[in-house]
């Protein structure tokens, strides 16, 4: 049996990897972990390509993790129901830009296999390519089984303050290239590295599919609209678009600068140099406290270097003639509910009447009444049902209707669009059991098939796992779907239906007319107030009183 070794003639090194635990006797999978793709010259500087390797490179262990805030439970853990704590001892601010490459065993150099590059989610403030929900082993194994082998890569990129801080001061002190968007540009650097170096692993540098979930999906959209031409040829975006109210609206440089200045004030420093010298743990803590978007996710800054102010008009020029697969799960608001439940308890709970009054500060009273009537909210509606209806509003305004709008825009821009929906109900124990929750699709894409052993119908879950992987693999092989929407679940079923039928059967498309005429600023204000009201209705966290 051959050893997992890649002789890389371009980099003049020998990568020694592992035989993946998912391997079977007739279908071996190799994985090469922790391969450094970029250097970080210093804090608040763009990464540079790393291509200087020792004659032998040990790729048997995961590389360092990018520093990030720590939480009692991470988003994916809560939503899926499988614990996977992160180890802070793996944090390394300057050595964390690495990638994991998973290949069919004994793939020949220059075999030209399609390459699938995964960008993890986590709001831009948490996550690692070492998480089980980022592992490419299952996809690679399945790709061989169906005769369409692929290479899968999972990358790290800078997070939280290290990846997303930006300011006018950084522009002045470090130059315009170093204004902002460090984490997003790490992704571009990783694609540059793969374009140069993936061929000896058997991958094709001219056939890259970038795919990502949640924040990883939003990150892909920034590259689709950026001032740097995308280095990938297809994209799969799961559960997040760009430009949706509150959650993924690109930030102005003045807004980013305000957060930057607040962070400096919190730390008692006055210059960029002093901020760059603060211990990373202290910097994270100050940034989290200073960021008015804390909990909503980090977001791209319109720096007009990487990402333009006129970003909406760039899709056709960047990606025309290429292909995208876009979709969501059947209950995206689960991620909002998860965050809101962790909010402090409010007693007494806020009333619908007070909520209406606050909404009338951003929308006309008649429009507020139209929206409430459309979603069945009245003054006498019980608080629990009001919360459910408001979560529907957030889903429709921030996920489902934007997907429809984007698909129409992309098609007009010359981009071929495929759509899907993941409707399978969560089979794992936890607060979101029975719900097609945000992030649940990752268990089927990247989870070991054995994670379903304790579920009620493990074989049915594994069959759906195979179907979902097949669709992603075929897309990466240039075999996109038809003109309809492909539905995965519920009950393990897979079908494709026309978009009109999908919007009627699986969405609330008949309600979306109420959003016509609502401006971007109005919608941003509306969703912001909805989230505040939800935190009051759903918050369960107890606040400790200080002496």
C-alpha positions as CSV (number, residue, x, y, z in Angstrom):
1,X,0.0,0.0,0.0
2,X,1.4,3.3,-1.1
3,X,2.3,6.0,1.5
4,X,0.6,9.4,1.4
5,X,3.4,11.4,-0.1
6,X,3.4,14.1,-2.7
7,X,6.6,14.9,-4.5
8,X,6.2,18.6,-5.3
9,X,8.6,19.5,-8.1
10,X,7.5,23.2,-8.2
11,X,8.1,23.8,-4.5
12,X,11.0,21.4,-4.3
13,X,9.6,19.6,-1.3
14,X,8.0,16.3,-0.3
15,X,4.6,16.6,1.5
16,X,4.0,13.7,4.0
17,X,0.3,13.3,4.8
18,X,-2.0,10.9,6.4
19,X,-4.3,8.1,5.3
20,X,-7.8,9.6,6.2
21,X,-9.8,7.6,8.7
22,X,-12.7,7.5,6.3
23,X,-10.7,5.3,3.9
24,X,-11.9,1.9,3.0
25,X,-9.8,-1.0,1.7
26,X,-10.8,-0.3,-1.9
27,X,-11.1,3.5,-1.7
28,X,-8.2,5.2,0.1
29,X,-8.2,8.9,0.8
30,X,-5.1,11.0,1.5
31,X,-5.1,14.2,3.5
32,X,-2.3,16.8,3.8
33,X,-2.8,19.1,6.7
34,X,-1.5,22.4,7.9
35,X,0.2,23.4,4.7
36,X,1.2,27.1,5.1
37,X,0.1,29.2,2.1
38,X,0.9,32.7,3.3
39,X,3.0,34.8,5.6
40,X,1.6,37.7,7.8
41,X,4.3,40.4,7.8
42,X,2.9,42.1,10.8
43,X,-0.6,42.8,12.3
44,X,-2.8,44.9,10.0
45,X,-0.9,44.0,6.9
46,X,-2.0,42.0,3.9
47,X,-0.7,38.4,3.7
48,X,2.0,37.5,1.2
49,X,2.4,34.2,-0.7
50,X,4.4,31.5,1.1
51,X,6.3,29.2,-1.3
52,X,9.5,28.5,0.5
53,X,9.4,24.9,2.0
54,X,12.0,22.6,3.6
55,X,12.9,19.5,1.6
56,X,10.4,17.4,3.6
57,X,7.2,19.0,5.0
58,X,5.2,17.2,7.7
59,X,1.6,17.5,6.7
60,X,0.2,15.0,9.2
61,X,-1.2,17.4,11.7
62,X,-3.6,20.4,11.5
63,X,-1.8,23.8,11.5
64,X,-2.3,26.6,14.0
65,X,-5.8,28.2,14.3
66,X,-6.5,31.9,13.8
67,X,-7.1,33.7,17.1
68,X,-10.8,34.3,17.9
69,X,-13.2,35.0,20.7
70,X,-14.2,32.0,22.8
71,X,-17.8,31.0,23.5
72,X,-19.4,28.4,25.7
73,X,-20.9,26.8,22.6
74,X,-20.1,27.6,19.0
75,X,-22.8,28.2,16.5
76,X,-22.4,25.0,14.6
77,X,-22.3,23.0,17.8
78,X,-25.7,24.4,18.9
79,X,-27.4,24.2,15.6
80,X,-26.3,20.8,14.6
81,X,-26.2,19.2,18.0
82,X,-22.7,17.7,18.0
83,X,-20.1,19.3,20.4
84,X,-16.8,20.3,19.0
85,X,-14.9,22.8,21.3
86,X,-12.0,24.7,19.9
87,X,-8.6,24.6,21.6
88,X,-7.1,28.0,22.3
89,X,-3.7,26.5,22.6
90,X,-3.7,26.1,18.8
91,X,-4.0,29.9,18.3
92,X,-1.2,31.6,16.5
93,X,-1.8,35.1,15.0
94,X,1.1,35.0,12.5
95,X,1.2,31.3,11.5
96,X,-2.4,30.4,11.1
97,X,-2.8,30.8,7.3
98,X,-2.7,27.2,6.3
99,X,-4.8,24.8,4.3
100,X,-5.7,21.1,4.2
101,X,-5.7,19.2,0.9
102,X,-7.6,16.0,0.5
103,X,-7.1,13.8,-2.5
104,X,-7.9,10.3,-3.8
105,X,-4.9,8.1,-2.9
106,X,-2.3,7.7,-5.6
107,X,-3.7,10.5,-7.8
108,X,-1.1,11.3,-10.4
109,X,0.5,14.7,-10.7
110,X,-1.2,17.0,-13.3
111,X,-4.3,14.6,-13.3
112,X,-6.4,17.7,-13.8
113,X,-9.1,16.9,-11.2
114,X,-11.7,19.5,-10.3
115,X,-10.7,21.3,-7.1
116,X,-13.3,22.3,-4.5
117,X,-12.1,25.0,-2.0
118,X,-14.1,25.4,1.2
119,X,-14.4,28.7,3.1
120,X,-15.7,28.0,6.6
121,X,-18.4,30.0,8.3
122,X,-18.7,31.3,11.8
123,X,-19.6,34.9,11.4
124,X,-16.1,36.0,10.4
125,X,-15.1,35.8,14.1
126,X,-14.8,32.0,14.8
127,X,-13.9,28.8,13.0
128,X,-11.1,26.7,11.7
129,X,-10.3,24.3,8.9
130,X,-9.6,21.7,11.6
131,X,-13.3,21.6,12.6
132,X,-15.0,18.3,11.6
133,X,-17.6,20.3,9.6
134,X,-14.9,21.5,7.3
135,X,-13.4,18.1,6.5
136,X,-13.2,17.1,2.8
137,X,-12.6,13.4,3.3
138,X,-16.2,12.3,2.8
139,X,-16.6,14.3,-0.4
140,X,-13.4,12.9,-1.9
141,X,-14.3,9.3,-1.0
142,X,-17.8,9.7,-2.5
143,X,-16.4,11.4,-5.7
144,X,-14.3,8.2,-6.4
145,X,-17.3,6.0,-5.7
146,X,-19.4,7.8,-8.4
147,X,-16.5,8.0,-10.9
148,X,-16.0,11.8,-10.7
149,X,-12.9,12.2,-8.5
150,X,-12.2,15.7,-7.0
151,X,-9.6,17.3,-4.8
152,X,-11.0,19.2,-1.7
153,X,-9.2,22.0,0.1
154,X,-10.2,23.7,3.4
155,X,-8.5,27.0,4.2
156,X,-8.0,29.2,7.3
157,X,-8.2,33.0,7.0
158,X,-7.9,35.7,9.6
159,X,-10.9,36.3,11.8
160,X,-12.4,39.0,14.1
161,X,-10.3,42.1,14.6
162,X,-7.3,40.6,12.8
163,X,-9.3,39.9,9.7
164,X,-11.9,42.6,9.6
165,X,-10.8,45.7,11.3
166,X,-10.3,48.7,9.0
167,X,-9.8,52.4,9.2
168,X,-8.6,55.6,7.6
169,X,-5.7,55.7,10.0
170,X,-4.5,52.3,8.7
171,X,-4.7,53.6,5.2
172,X,-2.6,56.6,6.1
173,X,0.0,54.7,8.2
174,X,0.3,51.4,6.4
175,X,-0.8,52.4,2.8
176,X,-4.0,52.0,1.0
177,X,-3.4,48.2,0.4
178,X,-3.6,47.8,4.1
179,X,-6.8,49.7,4.8
180,X,-9.0,46.8,5.6
181,X,-10.3,43.3,4.6
182,X,-7.3,41.3,5.7
183,X,-9.2,38.0,6.1
184,X,-11.1,38.3,2.8
185,X,-7.8,39.0,1.0
186,X,-6.2,36.0,2.7
187,X,-8.8,33.9,0.8
188,X,-7.6,35.4,-2.5
189,X,-4.0,34.6,-1.5
190,X,-5.0,31.0,-0.8
191,X,-6.5,30.8,-4.3
192,X,-3.3,32.3,-5.8
193,X,-1.3,29.6,-3.9
194,X,-3.5,26.8,-5.3
195,X,-3.3,28.2,-8.8
196,X,0.4,27.9,-8.6
197,X,0.7,24.7,-6.6
198,X,-2.3,22.4,-6.8
199,X,-1.2,20.5,-10.0
200,X,1.3,18.1,-8.3
201,X,-1.6,17.0,-5.9
202,X,-3.6,16.1,-9.0
203,X,-5.8,19.2,-9.1
204,X,-6.5,21.5,-12.0
205,X,-5.5,25.1,-11.4
206,X,-8.0,26.1,-14.1
207,X,-11.0,24.3,-12.6
208,X,-11.6,25.7,-9.0
209,X,-15.0,25.7,-7.3
210,X,-15.1,27.9,-4.3
211,X,-17.8,26.9,-1.8
212,X,-18.7,28.1,1.6
213,X,-21.5,28.2,4.2
214,X,-22.9,31.1,6.2
215,X,-20.2,33.7,6.5
216,X,-18.1,31.7,4.2
217,X,-20.8,32.1,1.6
218,X,-20.9,35.9,2.1
219,X,-17.1,35.9,1.8
220,X,-17.5,34.3,-1.6
221,X,-19.9,37.0,-2.7
222,X,-17.3,39.7,-1.8
223,X,-15.0,38.0,-4.3
224,X,-17.7,37.8,-6.9
225,X,-18.1,41.6,-6.7
226,X,-14.5,42.6,-5.8
227,X,-11.9,44.7,-7.7
228,X,-9.7,41.6,-7.9
229,X,-10.9,39.3,-10.7
230,X,-12.0,36.0,-9.0
231,X,-9.5,33.2,-9.3
232,X,-12.2,30.5,-9.2
233,X,-14.5,29.3,-12.0
234,X,-17.6,28.1,-10.2
235,X,-19.1,29.0,-6.8
236,X,-21.5,27.3,-4.3
237,X,-23.0,29.7,-1.8
238,X,-24.8,28.1,1.2
239,X,-27.1,30.1,3.5
240,X,-25.8,33.7,3.1
241,X,-25.9,36.4,0.4
242,X,-24.2,39.8,0.4
243,X,-26.1,43.0,1.0
244,X,-28.9,41.6,3.2
245,X,-30.2,44.0,5.8
246,X,-28.2,44.1,9.0
247,X,-26.5,40.7,8.6
248,X,-24.3,41.2,5.5
249,X,-24.4,44.9,4.5
250,X,-21.0,46.1,3.3
251,X,-19.5,48.7,5.7
252,X,-18.4,52.1,4.8
253,X,-14.8,53.1,5.8
254,X,-16.1,55.8,8.2
255,X,-18.2,53.2,10.0
256,X,-15.2,50.8,10.2
257,X,-13.0,53.7,11.4
258,X,-15.4,54.4,14.2
259,X,-15.2,50.9,15.5
260,X,-11.4,51.1,15.2
261,X,-11.2,54.3,17.2
262,X,-13.5,52.9,19.8
263,X,-11.3,49.8,20.1
264,X,-8.2,52.1,20.6
265,X,-10.1,54.0,23.3
266,X,-11.1,50.8,25.1
267,X,-7.4,49.8,25.2
268,X,-6.1,53.3,26.2
269,X,-3.9,53.6,23.1
270,X,-3.7,56.4,20.6
271,X,-1.8,55.2,17.5
272,X,-1.8,52.3,15.1
273,X,1.6,51.3,16.2
274,X,0.4,51.0,19.8
275,X,-2.7,49.0,18.7
276,X,-0.4,46.6,16.8
277,X,1.6,45.9,19.9
278,X,-1.4,45.0,22.2
279,X,-1.5,41.3,23.2
280,X,-3.9,39.5,20.9
281,X,-6.2,38.4,23.7
282,X,-6.7,42.0,24.9
283,X,-7.3,43.2,21.4
284,X,-10.0,40.6,20.7
285,X,-11.8,41.5,24.0
286,X,-11.7,45.3,23.3
287,X,-12.9,44.8,19.7
288,X,-15.8,42.6,20.7
289,X,-16.9,45.3,23.2
290,X,-16.4,48.1,20.8
291,X,-18.0,46.7,17.7
292,X,-21.7,47.8,17.4
293,X,-22.3,44.8,15.1
294,X,-21.1,42.3,17.7
295,X,-23.1,39.1,17.2
296,X,-24.2,40.1,13.7
297,X,-21.0,38.9,12.1
298,X,-17.9,40.7,10.6
299,X,-18.3,42.2,7.2
300,X,-16.4,43.5,4.2
301,X,-15.4,47.2,4.2
302,X,-15.8,49.3,1.0
303,X,-12.2,50.3,0.8
304,X,-12.1,50.8,-3.0
305,X,-9.0,48.7,-3.0
306,X,-10.3,45.2,-2.7
307,X,-14.0,46.0,-2.5
308,X,-15.7,48.9,-4.3
309,X,-18.4,51.2,-3.2
310,X,-20.3,50.5,-6.5
311,X,-20.0,46.7,-5.9
312,X,-23.5,45.8,-7.0
313,X,-22.7,46.5,-10.7
314,X,-19.6,44.3,-10.9
315,X,-21.0,40.8,-11.0
316,X,-21.4,40.6,-14.7
317,X,-17.9,41.8,-15.5
318,X,-16.3,39.5,-12.9
319,X,-18.2,36.2,-13.3
320,X,-20.1,36.4,-16.6
321,X,-20.2,33.1,-18.4
322,X,-19.4,31.2,-15.2
323,X,-21.8,29.3,-12.9
324,X,-23.1,29.5,-9.4
325,X,-25.2,27.2,-7.1
326,X,-27.0,29.2,-4.5
327,X,-29.3,28.0,-1.7
328,X,-30.4,27.9,1.9
329,X,-31.7,25.6,4.5
330,X,-35.4,25.4,5.3
331,X,-35.1,27.3,8.6
332,X,-32.4,29.9,8.4
333,X,-33.8,31.9,11.2
334,X,-32.6,29.2,13.6
335,X,-29.3,31.0,13.8
336,X,-31.0,34.3,14.8
337,X,-33.1,32.4,17.4
338,X,-29.9,30.8,18.8
339,X,-28.3,34.2,19.3
340,X,-31.5,35.8,20.7
341,X,-32.0,33.0,23.3
342,X,-28.5,33.9,24.7
343,X,-29.6,37.5,25.2
344,X,-30.4,38.7,28.8
345,X,-33.8,38.0,30.2
346,X,-36.1,41.0,30.0
347,X,-39.0,41.4,32.5
348,X,-41.6,42.3,31.7
349,X,-41.4,41.1,28.1
350,X,-41.9,43.9,25.5
351,X,-45.4,44.3,24.1
352,X,-46.4,44.3,20.4
353,X,-47.9,47.8,20.9
354,X,-44.5,49.2,22.0
355,X,-42.8,47.4,19.2
356,X,-45.2,49.0,16.6
357,X,-44.4,52.4,18.0
358,X,-40.7,51.8,17.5
359,X,-41.1,50.5,14.0
360,X,-43.0,53.7,13.0
361,X,-39.7,55.6,13.5
362,X,-38.3,53.9,10.4
363,X,-41.4,53.0,8.4
364,X,-44.8,54.6,7.9
365,X,-47.6,53.3,10.1
366,X,-49.5,52.0,7.1
367,X,-46.5,50.0,5.9
368,X,-46.0,48.5,9.4
369,X,-49.6,47.5,9.5
370,X,-49.3,45.9,6.0
371,X,-46.3,43.8,7.0
372,X,-47.9,42.7,10.3
373,X,-51.2,41.8,8.6
374,X,-49.3,39.9,5.9
375,X,-47.5,37.8,8.6
376,X,-50.5,37.5,10.9
377,X,-49.4,39.6,13.8
378,X,-52.0,41.5,15.8
379,X,-51.9,43.3,19.1
380,X,-53.5,40.3,20.8
381,X,-51.2,37.7,19.3
382,X,-49.4,35.7,22.0
383,X,-45.7,36.6,22.5
384,X,-44.4,33.2,21.5
385,X,-46.3,33.3,18.2
386,X,-45.2,36.9,17.6
387,X,-41.6,35.7,18.0
388,X,-42.2,32.9,15.4
389,X,-43.8,35.4,13.0
390,X,-40.9,37.8,13.4
391,X,-38.4,35.1,12.7
392,X,-40.3,34.4,9.5
393,X,-40.0,38.1,8.6
394,X,-36.2,38.0,9.2
395,X,-35.9,34.8,7.1
396,X,-37.9,36.3,4.2
397,X,-36.2,39.7,4.3
398,X,-32.6,38.5,4.8
399,X,-32.4,35.0,3.2
400,X,-35.2,33.8,1.0
401,X,-36.4,36.8,-0.9
402,X,-32.8,38.0,-1.5
403,X,-31.9,34.6,-3.0
404,X,-34.7,35.1,-5.6
405,X,-33.6,38.7,-6.3
406,X,-30.0,37.7,-6.6
407,X,-30.8,34.9,-9.0
408,X,-32.7,37.2,-11.3
409,X,-29.9,39.8,-11.2
410,X,-27.2,37.1,-11.8
411,X,-29.0,35.7,-14.8
412,X,-29.3,39.1,-16.3
413,X,-25.5,39.6,-15.7
414,X,-24.7,36.5,-17.8
415,X,-24.1,34.2,-14.8
416,X,-25.7,30.7,-15.0
417,X,-27.6,30.1,-11.8
418,X,-28.6,26.8,-10.1
419,X,-30.7,26.8,-6.9
420,X,-31.2,24.3,-4.1
421,X,-32.8,24.0,-0.7
422,X,-31.9,21.8,2.2
423,X,-35.1,20.8,3.9
424,X,-34.0,17.7,5.9
425,X,-35.0,17.9,9.6
426,X,-32.3,17.7,12.2
427,X,-31.9,14.1,13.4
428,X,-29.5,14.9,16.2
429,X,-30.4,15.6,19.9
430,X,-30.3,19.2,20.8
431,X,-32.4,22.4,20.8
432,X,-32.9,22.3,17.0
433,X,-33.8,18.7,16.6
434,X,-36.5,18.3,14.0
435,X,-35.6,21.6,12.3
436,X,-33.8,22.1,9.0
437,X,-31.5,24.4,10.8
438,X,-28.8,26.8,9.5
439,X,-25.5,24.8,9.3
440,X,-27.2,21.4,9.3
441,X,-26.2,20.8,5.7
442,X,-22.5,20.6,6.9
443,X,-23.2,17.4,8.7
444,X,-24.2,15.8,5.3
445,X,-21.4,17.4,3.3
446,X,-18.5,17.1,5.6
447,X,-19.5,14.8,8.5
448,X,-18.3,11.2,8.8
449,X,-21.1,8.8,7.8
450,X,-20.8,7.3,11.3
451,X,-22.2,10.4,13.0
452,X,-25.7,9.2,12.0
453,X,-25.3,5.8,13.8
454,X,-27.5,6.9,16.7
455,X,-30.2,8.6,14.6
456,X,-33.6,7.1,14.1
457,X,-33.0,6.3,10.5
458,X,-29.2,6.1,10.0
459,X,-29.3,4.6,6.6
460,X,-31.8,7.1,5.3
461,X,-29.6,9.9,6.6
462,X,-26.6,8.4,4.9
463,X,-28.5,8.1,1.6
464,X,-29.3,11.8,1.7
465,X,-25.7,12.5,2.6
466,X,-24.6,10.7,-0.6
467,X,-27.2,12.7,-2.6
468,X,-26.0,16.0,-1.3
469,X,-22.4,15.2,-1.9
470,X,-23.2,13.9,-5.4
471,X,-24.8,17.3,-6.3
472,X,-21.8,19.3,-5.1
473,X,-19.4,16.9,-6.8
474,X,-21.2,17.0,-10.1
475,X,-21.4,20.8,-10.0
476,X,-17.7,21.0,-9.6
477,X,-17.3,18.7,-12.6
478,X,-19.3,21.1,-14.7
479,X,-22.6,19.2,-14.4
480,X,-24.9,21.8,-12.9
481,X,-28.6,21.2,-12.3
482,X,-31.6,22.0,-14.4
483,X,-33.7,25.2,-14.4
484,X,-35.6,24.2,-11.3
485,X,-34.7,24.2,-7.6
486,X,-33.3,20.9,-6.2
487,X,-34.8,20.0,-2.9
488,X,-32.9,17.8,-0.4
489,X,-35.4,16.5,2.2
490,X,-37.5,16.3,4.2
491,X,-37.8,12.6,5.0
492,X,-34.7,12.0,2.9
493,X,-36.4,12.7,-0.4
494,X,-34.7,14.5,-3.3
495,X,-36.6,16.2,-6.1
496,X,-36.4,19.1,-8.5
497,X,-39.3,21.5,-9.0
498,X,-39.9,24.7,-10.9
499,X,-39.1,27.9,-9.0
500,X,-42.7,29.0,-8.8
501,X,-43.7,25.8,-7.2
502,X,-40.8,25.9,-4.8
503,X,-41.7,29.4,-3.7
504,X,-45.2,28.3,-3.0
505,X,-44.5,24.9,-1.4
506,X,-41.3,25.6,0.6
507,X,-41.3,29.4,1.0
508,X,-43.7,32.2,1.6
509,X,-43.4,33.7,-1.8
510,X,-46.9,34.9,-1.8
511,X,-46.1,37.3,1.0
512,X,-43.0,38.9,-0.5
513,X,-44.9,41.6,-2.4
514,X,-45.1,43.5,0.9
515,X,-41.4,44.1,0.7
516,X,-41.7,46.1,-2.6
517,X,-41.1,49.7,-2.1
518,X,-39.2,49.3,1.2
519,X,-35.8,51.0,0.8
520,X,-32.5,49.7,1.9
521,X,-32.2,52.1,4.9
522,X,-35.8,51.4,5.9
523,X,-35.3,47.6,5.7
524,X,-32.0,47.9,7.7
525,X,-33.8,49.8,10.4
526,X,-36.8,47.4,10.4
527,X,-34.7,44.3,10.8
528,X,-32.6,46.0,13.5
529,X,-35.7,46.7,15.5
530,X,-37.1,43.2,14.9
531,X,-33.9,41.7,16.2
532,X,-34.0,44.0,19.3
533,X,-37.6,42.9,19.9
534,X,-36.8,39.3,19.5
535,X,-34.0,39.5,22.0
536,X,-36.6,40.9,24.5
537,X,-39.1,38.1,23.7
538,X,-36.6,35.2,23.6
539,X,-33.7,36.2,25.9
540,X,-33.0,33.6,28.6
541,X,-29.5,34.5,29.9
542,X,-29.3,35.6,33.5
543,X,-27.2,38.7,34.1
544,X,-25.1,38.6,37.2
545,X,-25.5,41.7,39.4
546,X,-22.3,43.5,40.3
547,X,-21.7,44.6,43.9
